[in-house]
Amino acid sequence: FSMQEPAENNIETEEFDELDFEKKTIDILYRYLESDEILPEGVLAYLSGMNSEESMKLRDKAYYKIRATAQGLNDADSFMLKSFAGVDQERAWNFRETHLGDSAVLRSVAGLDSERAWKIRDRFKGGEVFGNLTSLIGLDSDRAWAFRDDTLQKHPDNNPLQTNALMSIAGLDSERAWKLRGSINFNDTTQLLSTLVLSLTGL
């Protein structure tokens, strides 16, 4: 019989594993990309949110591998933009600012609440409502809530938009987030429940 160590004794190990996760993931993705076990588009998707220099090098490798195909000339930029979701680095901003004509740039600012991110959202305001809502994931600021509230007031019966709004509050435990969860009403009960569950991710 052996008792499990108290949770506080495991904190250092858990933190180390979290910090080491990105490096291990990148090492695996490098091997998969080299052996063609995973498409370069998939590699870029997995790199979403990663900030390290190694992740940037792997992005470049996957990006140019996509561009080497005929169809990739049209798709590579969008996949690269999506891989920058949540990345607040100058390299990412430079790429965003040279690809402002691609609506995927909205995916690249997901979870970012800086003035630069909002300038990109404002650029697409009115024309890319779904993309803008999706880019608010995890944001609990007044500015993010003003955008959510304004969008839902203008489209009160639009279930797909309501779905995006709920998904954008995943992990949020604020009073405003719970109020939104309680205010959404779909005709399809199953869809409502599944979307509500998604909005609870991370809690």
Disulfide bonds with the S-S distance in Angstrom:
none
